[in-house]
Amino acid sequence: LAPWVPVVGLEIHAQISSNSKLFSGSQVQFAAPPNSLVSFFDASLPGTLPVLNRRCVEAAVMTGLALNCSINKKSLFDRKHYFYADLPAGYQITQQRVPIAVNGSLSYSLCIDNKMSQMVTKTVRIKQIQLEQDSGKSLHDDTRSQTLVDLNRAGVGLMEVVMEPDMCCGEEAAAAVRELQLILQTLGSSQAVMAEGQLRVDANVSVHHPGEPYGVRTEVKNINSVRFLAKAVDYEIQRQIEELEKGGTILNETRAFDSKLGCTVPMRDKEGKQDYRFMPEPNLPPLILYDAKSLPANLNHQQVVNIDWIHERLPDLPSVKREKLVEWYGILPEHSFTLLNEDGLTEFFENVVKQTQMKPKKVIGWILNDLLSYLKQHSLTVKESPVSSFLLADLLNLLEKKEISATAAKQVLAELWKGEGKTPLEIVKEKKLELLQDQKELEQICQAVIDGQENE
C-alpha cells in the first residue's frame, strides 16, 4: 500500500487583550478570586443585554489584516446553543454565518532535520476569524464528588482563528501556532500566554492514502502548550495509522492529550453530534465596519471602526523584523528566529549592540551561547536575567579592547551571574592577581619548553 498521508487542521482560540469583557463591563484579570468579576449579564440574569466592546472589534480587525484576511464590512452574531454548568445562558454568542474576517494566510518556517541552518517556509490558509465569548470554568472536586463553577472567564472576548487542513505533522502545527503567537503579541491584540489559557488549540487530525478521500478525523481539544501540540498531533497520527493497519476503524470523536502519559485519550464521540441550533443573535445588530471610502462625513469617528485607520497603524510583523535584523546587523537568518522566539531577547541584543564596540556577529554568539544557555538552565526569562544589557556590553568592551582574554571574560561573566552588583571592571580588578599569576605561569612553561628544545 502507498504510505499514509496525515492531514492536520487547527482551531485556535486567542483571548483578546482588553480591560473588559466582550459584551459587559466586567474586568478581565487572570487568577482573580472565583466569581469576583461577574456582571449581571455574565451570570445571564433576565433582562440583561449585551453591549459590544469596541476594543475587541479593533483587535479582531487588526489580527485579520496581519493574517492577510478580507475584512467583512458587515458581520453577524449568532447564538450557539449547548448546555453545560459553566455556560449559564445555555448558549454562546459567536459568529457562525458571517464572521469578521475570512480567506487569509499565515506563513511560517520550520527546520529540516532539526537543523536551524536549513529552514523552509510554508503557508497555511486561514478560513476565518470570528469573535465569540468565552465560557466559565468548571472545577471538578473528585474528593467531594462535586463540581464548582467560576464565572470570571465567562464572557471574556475571544478570537477563533480557523486554519484549513494544510499541515501534515506536529512540527508544522507547532511552528504555525508559534508564529501566530508572535504575531498576536506583536500586534498587542492578545498576550497569547498559553500557560494562562490565553491561547488554546484544538487539532483536527486524519490520515488517508494518496488519491483517496480524507479519512475520519478526530479532534484533540484544549492543548495549552506548543510542545504538547506537536506531541499530541504526532501521537494521534501514529495511533490512527496503527489502528487502520490492523483492520480497525477511526471514530469521529473528541480526545484530550495526557501530557504525563504522552498520549491522547477519548473524551466523547461525535457519532450522535448534537445540533447546536444556531440562530441569529436577536439582541445585537449587524456589526458594520468602514474604510476611508465608505466612511460617511456625518458619523462620529469615535463610534465607528475604520479598517484603513487600523491598517495604517500595523506594526512590523515578525517576518519583517527578522529580515531587518539580518540586514542591519549581518547576523544569520536562524539567529533572527531565536532572537524573536524568546520574549525580550531582541531588545536585549540591540541594547548590547548600541553600547559596545564589538561587532554584532560576535555579540550574537555571547547572547545565544552564554546568556540564553544560562537563562534556560535556570528557567529564567530575559527580563529576569541577573546580567543586564549594560553589564554585558561593558564586559564585551573590555574584551574588544583586549584588556582581558576570552577565558577571563567568561570568568567575569560567571561572577556577574551571582548578581552581587559588581561591574565587570571591579571583578577584573579583584581577579587581576590570579589572572597575572596564570599568565606568569604560562610564560614560565613556554620558556621551559623553549629551553628544553635548545638543549636538545
C-alpha positions as CSV (number, residue, x, y, z in Angstrom):
1,L,0.0,0.0,0.0
2,A,1.0,3.6,-0.6
3,P,2.2,5.4,2.5
4,W,-0.3,7.2,4.7
5,V,-0.9,10.9,4.3
6,P,-1.6,12.8,7.5
7,V,-3.9,15.8,7.4
8,V,-3.9,18.4,10.2
9,G,-6.1,21.5,10.7
10,L,-6.2,23.8,13.7
11,E,-8.8,25.9,15.5
12,I,-7.2,28.4,17.8
13,H,-8.9,30.4,20.5
14,A,-7.0,33.6,21.4
15,Q,-8.1,35.7,24.3
16,I,-8.3,39.4,23.3
17,S,-6.2,41.8,25.3
18,S,-8.9,44.1,26.7
19,N,-9.7,45.6,30.1
20,S,-13.3,44.4,29.9
21,K,-15.3,41.5,28.5
22,L,-16.8,41.2,25.0
23,F,-20.3,42.2,25.9
24,S,-20.1,43.5,29.5
25,G,-18.1,46.0,31.6
26,S,-16.7,43.3,33.9
27,Q,-12.9,43.5,34.3
28,V,-10.7,40.9,32.8
29,Q,-8.0,39.6,35.2
30,F,-6.1,36.3,35.5
31,A,-6.3,34.4,38.7
32,A,-8.8,36.8,40.4
33,P,-10.8,35.3,43.3
34,P,-13.5,33.0,41.9
35,N,-16.7,34.7,40.8
36,S,-15.3,38.2,41.7
37,L,-15.5,39.6,38.2
38,V,-19.1,38.7,37.1
39,S,-21.6,41.2,35.9
40,F,-25.4,40.5,35.7
41,F,-25.0,39.8,32.0
42,D,-22.2,37.4,32.6
43,A,-24.4,35.5,35.0
44,S,-27.3,35.6,32.5
45,L,-29.8,37.3,34.8
46,P,-33.1,38.0,33.0
47,G,-33.4,41.3,31.2
48,T,-29.7,41.9,30.8
49,L,-28.4,42.9,27.3
50,P,-25.1,42.6,25.5
51,V,-23.1,45.8,24.7
52,L,-20.3,45.1,22.1
53,N,-16.7,46.1,23.2
54,R,-15.1,48.3,20.5
55,R,-11.6,47.3,21.6
56,C,-12.3,43.6,20.9
57,V,-13.6,44.5,17.4
58,E,-10.5,46.5,16.6
59,A,-8.2,43.7,17.9
60,A,-10.0,41.2,15.6
61,V,-9.7,43.6,12.6
62,M,-6.0,44.1,13.3
63,T,-5.4,40.4,13.5
64,G,-7.3,39.7,10.3
65,L,-5.3,42.3,8.4
66,A,-2.0,40.9,9.8
67,L,-3.1,37.5,8.5
68,N,-3.9,38.7,5.0
69,C,-7.7,38.3,5.5
70,S,-10.5,40.0,3.8
71,I,-12.4,42.1,6.5
72,N,-16.2,41.8,6.2
73,K,-17.7,45.3,6.5
74,K,-20.9,43.6,7.7
75,S,-20.6,40.7,10.0
76,L,-23.3,38.9,12.1
77,F,-23.6,37.4,15.6
78,D,-25.3,34.1,16.3
79,R,-26.3,32.0,19.3
80,K,-24.7,28.6,19.6
81,H,-26.9,26.5,22.0
82,Y,-25.5,23.9,24.3
83,F,-26.0,23.1,27.9
84,Y,-23.2,23.0,30.5
85,A,-22.7,24.2,34.0
86,D,-20.2,26.9,33.1
87,L,-22.5,28.4,30.4
88,P,-25.4,29.9,32.4
89,A,-27.2,31.3,29.4
90,G,-27.4,27.9,27.7
91,Y,-25.8,29.5,24.6
92,Q,-22.6,31.1,23.4
93,I,-22.7,34.3,21.3
94,T,-20.4,33.7,18.3
95,Q,-20.1,34.4,14.6
96,Q,-21.2,31.3,12.6
97,R,-22.7,32.7,9.4
98,V,-20.7,35.8,8.6
99,P,-17.5,36.2,10.6
100,I,-15.5,39.4,10.9
101,A,-12.6,38.1,8.7
102,V,-12.2,35.4,6.0
103,N,-9.7,33.9,3.5
104,G,-6.3,34.7,4.9
105,S,-3.0,33.0,5.1
106,L,-0.1,32.5,7.6
107,S,3.5,31.9,6.5
108,Y,5.7,30.1,9.0
109,S,9.2,28.5,8.9
110,L,10.4,25.2,10.2
111,C,13.8,23.4,10.4
112,I,14.7,20.5,8.2
113,D,16.0,17.5,10.3
114,N,16.2,19.9,13.3
115,K,18.9,21.9,11.7
116,M,18.5,25.7,12.3
117,S,20.7,26.4,9.3
118,Q,18.2,24.6,7.0
119,M,14.8,26.2,7.1
120,V,11.8,26.0,4.8
121,T,8.9,28.4,4.6
122,K,5.4,27.1,4.4
123,T,1.9,28.7,4.3
124,V,-1.4,27.6,5.9
125,R,-4.7,29.1,4.7
126,I,-6.9,30.9,7.3
127,K,-10.5,30.0,6.7
128,Q,-11.9,32.7,9.1
129,I,-11.5,34.7,12.2
130,Q,-14.6,35.1,14.4
131,L,-15.5,37.0,17.6
132,E,-17.0,35.0,20.4
133,Q,-17.4,35.0,24.1
134,D,-15.6,32.5,26.4
135,S,-17.4,30.2,28.8
136,G,-16.8,29.9,32.6
137,K,-14.5,27.4,34.2
138,S,-15.6,24.1,35.9
139,L,-13.5,22.9,38.8
140,H,-14.1,19.2,39.4
141,D,-13.5,18.1,43.0
142,D,-13.3,14.3,42.9
143,T,-12.7,14.0,46.7
144,R,-16.1,15.5,47.5
145,S,-17.8,14.4,44.3
146,Q,-18.8,17.9,43.3
147,T,-18.2,20.4,40.6
148,L,-17.6,24.1,41.3
149,V,-18.1,26.8,38.7
150,D,-16.1,30.0,38.4
151,L,-17.7,32.6,36.0
152,N,-14.8,35.1,36.0
153,R,-13.9,33.9,32.5
154,A,-17.5,33.8,31.2
155,G,-17.9,36.5,28.6
156,V,-14.2,37.2,28.0
157,G,-13.6,38.2,24.4
158,L,-12.1,35.5,22.1
159,M,-10.9,35.4,18.5
160,E,-11.2,32.0,17.0
161,V,-8.7,31.5,14.2
162,V,-9.8,28.6,12.0
163,M,-6.9,27.1,9.8
164,E,-7.5,24.9,6.8
165,P,-6.2,21.3,6.9
166,D,-2.9,22.2,5.2
167,M,-0.4,20.7,7.6
168,C,0.9,17.2,7.9
169,C,2.7,16.8,11.2
170,G,3.1,18.0,14.8
171,E,6.2,20.1,13.9
172,E,4.3,22.0,11.3
173,A,1.3,22.6,13.6
174,A,3.6,23.8,16.4
175,A,5.6,26.2,14.0
176,A,2.3,27.7,12.7
177,V,0.9,28.3,16.2
178,R,4.3,29.7,17.4
179,E,4.3,32.2,14.5
180,L,0.7,33.2,15.2
181,Q,1.5,33.7,18.9
182,L,4.4,36.0,17.9
183,I,2.1,38.0,15.6
184,L,-0.6,38.4,18.2
185,Q,1.9,39.6,20.8
186,T,3.5,42.0,18.3
187,L,0.1,43.4,17.5
188,G,-1.0,43.6,21.1
189,S,-4.3,42.0,20.2
190,S,-3.6,39.1,22.5
191,Q,-1.0,38.4,25.1
192,A,-1.3,34.7,24.0
193,V,0.2,33.3,27.1
194,M,-0.6,29.6,26.8
195,A,0.1,28.8,30.4
196,E,-2.7,31.2,31.4
197,G,-5.2,29.8,28.9
198,Q,-4.9,32.9,26.7
199,L,-4.2,30.7,23.6
200,R,-5.9,27.3,23.4
201,V,-5.6,24.9,20.4
202,D,-7.9,22.3,19.0
203,A,-6.2,20.0,16.5
204,N,-8.2,18.0,13.8
205,V,-6.3,15.0,12.6
206,S,-6.9,12.3,10.0
207,V,-4.9,10.0,7.7
208,H,-5.6,8.6,4.2
209,H,-3.9,7.0,1.3
210,P,-2.8,9.3,-1.6
211,G,-5.6,9.9,-4.1
212,E,-8.3,8.8,-1.6
213,P,-10.8,11.0,0.2
214,Y,-9.8,12.3,3.6
215,G,-10.2,9.8,6.5
216,V,-12.4,10.1,9.5
217,R,-11.0,12.9,11.7
218,T,-10.6,13.2,15.4
219,E,-10.4,16.4,17.4
220,V,-7.8,16.8,20.2
221,K,-9.2,19.6,22.4
222,N,-7.7,22.4,24.5
223,I,-4.0,21.9,24.0
224,N,-2.2,24.6,26.0
225,S,1.4,24.2,25.0
226,V,3.2,24.4,21.7
227,R,5.4,21.4,22.7
228,F,2.4,19.4,23.7
229,L,0.7,20.3,20.5
230,A,3.5,18.7,18.4
231,K,3.4,15.6,20.6
232,A,-0.4,15.3,20.5
233,V,-0.6,15.6,16.7
234,D,2.2,13.1,16.1
235,Y,0.8,10.6,18.6
236,E,-2.6,10.9,17.1
237,I,-1.3,10.4,13.5
238,Q,0.6,7.3,14.6
239,R,-2.4,5.9,16.6
240,Q,-4.7,6.2,13.6
241,I,-2.2,4.6,11.2
242,E,-1.7,1.6,13.6
243,E,-5.4,1.3,14.1
244,L,-6.2,1.2,10.4
245,E,-3.3,-1.1,9.5
246,K,-4.6,-3.8,11.9
247,G,-8.1,-3.5,10.3
248,G,-9.8,-1.2,12.9
249,T,-11.8,1.9,12.3
250,I,-11.3,5.5,13.4
251,L,-14.2,7.0,15.4
252,N,-15.2,10.6,14.8
253,E,-14.5,11.6,18.4
254,T,-13.2,14.3,20.7
255,R,-10.0,13.4,22.5
256,A,-7.7,15.0,25.1
257,F,-3.9,15.0,25.3
258,D,-2.5,13.5,28.5
259,S,0.9,15.2,28.9
260,K,2.1,12.8,31.6
261,L,1.4,9.7,29.6
262,G,2.3,11.4,26.3
263,C,-0.9,10.1,24.5
264,T,-4.4,11.2,23.5
265,V,-7.4,9.7,25.4
266,P,-11.1,9.6,24.4
267,M,-13.4,12.3,25.8
268,R,-16.6,11.8,23.9
269,D,-17.7,10.6,20.5
270,K,-19.3,12.7,17.8
271,E,-21.3,10.0,16.1
272,G,-24.5,11.4,17.6
273,K,-23.3,15.0,17.4
274,Q,-25.8,17.4,18.9
275,D,-27.4,20.1,16.9
276,Y,-26.2,23.5,18.2
277,R,-29.4,25.1,16.9
278,F,-27.6,28.2,15.6
279,M,-29.8,31.2,15.3
280,P,-29.3,34.9,14.8
281,E,-28.5,36.8,18.0
282,P,-31.6,39.0,18.4
283,N,-30.0,41.4,20.9
284,L,-27.1,42.5,18.6
285,P,-27.5,44.3,15.3
286,P,-25.1,43.5,12.4
287,L,-21.6,44.7,13.0
288,I,-20.8,47.4,10.4
289,L,-17.2,48.5,9.7
290,Y,-16.0,51.2,7.4
291,D,-13.0,52.2,5.3
292,A,-11.8,55.6,4.1
293,K,-14.1,55.4,1.1
294,S,-17.3,54.3,2.8
295,L,-16.9,56.4,6.0
296,P,-19.8,59.0,6.0
297,A,-18.9,62.5,6.8
298,N,-21.6,63.0,9.4
299,L,-20.5,59.9,11.5
300,N,-18.7,60.4,14.8
301,H,-15.3,58.8,14.2
302,Q,-15.1,57.8,17.9
303,Q,-18.1,55.5,17.5
304,V,-17.1,53.5,14.3
305,V,-14.2,51.2,13.4
306,N,-12.2,52.3,10.4
307,I,-10.4,49.4,8.7
308,D,-7.9,51.7,6.8
309,W,-7.1,53.6,10.0
310,I,-6.1,50.3,11.7
311,H,-4.2,49.1,8.6
312,E,-2.0,52.2,8.6
313,R,-1.0,51.6,12.2
314,L,0.0,48.0,11.9
315,P,3.5,47.4,13.4
316,D,6.2,45.4,11.7
317,L,5.3,41.8,11.8
318,P,7.8,39.1,13.0
319,S,8.8,38.2,9.4
320,V,9.7,41.8,8.6
321,K,11.6,42.1,11.9
322,R,13.7,39.1,11.1
323,E,14.6,40.5,7.7
324,K,15.6,43.8,9.3
325,L,17.7,42.1,11.9
326,V,19.6,40.2,9.2
327,E,20.0,43.3,7.1
328,W,21.0,45.7,9.8
329,Y,23.3,43.5,11.9
330,G,24.6,40.9,9.4
331,I,23.5,38.0,11.6
332,L,22.4,34.6,10.3
333,P,18.7,34.1,9.5
334,E,18.4,31.3,12.0
335,H,19.7,33.6,14.7
336,S,17.0,36.1,13.9
337,F,14.4,33.4,14.7
338,T,16.0,32.7,18.0
339,L,16.0,36.4,18.9
340,L,12.3,36.8,18.2
341,N,11.2,33.5,19.7
342,E,12.5,34.5,23.2
343,D,10.4,37.3,24.7
344,G,12.6,40.4,25.2
345,L,15.7,38.9,23.6
346,T,15.7,41.1,20.5
347,E,15.6,44.3,22.7
348,F,18.4,42.9,24.9
349,F,20.6,42.2,21.9
350,E,20.0,45.6,20.3
351,N,20.8,47.3,23.6
352,V,24.1,45.5,23.9
353,V,25.0,46.3,20.3
354,K,24.3,50.0,20.9
355,Q,26.6,50.1,24.0
356,T,29.5,48.0,22.8
357,Q,32.3,48.4,20.2
358,M,32.1,44.7,19.4
359,K,30.6,43.7,16.0
360,P,27.0,42.3,16.1
361,K,28.1,39.0,14.7
362,K,30.3,38.4,17.7
363,V,27.8,39.8,20.2
364,I,25.1,37.4,19.0
365,G,27.5,34.5,20.0
366,W,27.7,35.7,23.5
367,I,23.9,36.3,23.6
368,L,22.9,32.9,22.3
369,N,25.7,30.7,23.7
370,D,26.2,32.2,27.1
371,L,23.3,34.4,28.1
372,L,20.4,32.2,26.7
373,S,22.0,29.0,27.8
374,Y,22.3,30.3,31.4
375,L,18.7,31.6,31.4
376,K,17.3,28.3,30.1
377,Q,19.4,26.3,32.6
378,H,18.0,28.3,35.5
379,S,14.4,28.6,34.0
380,L,14.7,32.4,33.9
381,T,13.2,34.8,31.3
382,V,15.3,37.5,29.7
383,K,13.7,40.2,31.9
384,E,14.8,38.1,35.0
385,S,18.4,38.0,33.9
386,P,20.9,39.0,36.6
387,V,23.2,40.3,33.9
388,S,21.7,43.4,32.3
389,S,22.5,44.5,28.7
390,F,24.6,47.3,30.2
391,L,26.8,44.9,32.2
392,L,27.2,42.5,29.2
393,A,28.1,45.4,26.9
394,D,30.6,46.7,29.5
395,L,32.2,43.2,29.6
396,L,32.4,42.9,25.8
397,N,34.0,46.3,25.6
398,L,36.8,45.1,27.9
399,L,37.2,42.0,25.7
400,E,37.2,44.0,22.5
401,K,39.9,46.4,23.8
402,K,42.0,43.3,24.6
403,E,42.1,44.3,28.2
404,I,41.0,40.8,29.1
405,S,41.1,37.4,27.3
406,A,38.0,35.5,26.2
407,T,38.7,33.0,29.0
408,A,38.9,35.8,31.6
409,A,35.7,37.3,30.1
410,K,33.8,34.0,30.8
411,Q,35.2,34.0,34.3
412,V,33.9,37.6,34.8
413,L,30.5,36.6,33.3
414,A,30.3,33.7,35.8
415,E,30.8,36.2,38.6
416,L,28.2,38.6,37.1
417,W,25.6,35.8,37.2
418,K,25.8,35.9,41.0
419,G,24.0,39.3,40.8
420,E,26.2,41.0,43.5
421,G,26.0,44.4,41.9
422,K,29.7,44.5,40.8
423,T,30.8,45.8,37.5
424,P,32.9,43.8,35.1
425,L,35.9,46.1,35.7
426,E,35.6,45.7,39.5
427,I,35.6,41.9,39.1
428,V,38.6,42.1,36.8
429,K,40.5,44.1,39.4
430,E,39.6,41.6,42.1
431,K,40.8,38.7,39.9
432,K,43.7,40.5,38.4
433,L,46.4,38.9,40.6
434,E,45.1,35.5,39.8
435,L,45.0,36.3,36.1
436,L,48.5,37.7,36.2
437,Q,49.7,34.7,38.1
438,D,48.2,32.4,35.5
439,Q,49.8,34.5,32.8
440,K,53.2,34.3,34.6
441,E,53.0,30.5,35.0
442,L,52.1,30.2,31.3
443,E,55.1,32.2,30.3
444,Q,57.4,30.1,32.6
445,I,56.1,26.9,31.0
446,C,56.6,28.3,27.5
447,Q,60.1,29.3,28.4
448,A,60.9,25.9,29.8
449,V,59.7,24.3,26.6
450,I,61.9,26.6,24.6
451,D,64.9,26.0,26.8
452,G,64.4,22.2,26.5
453,Q,64.4,22.4,22.7
454,E,67.6,24.4,22.7
455,N,69.3,21.9,25.0
456,E,68.4,19.1,22.6
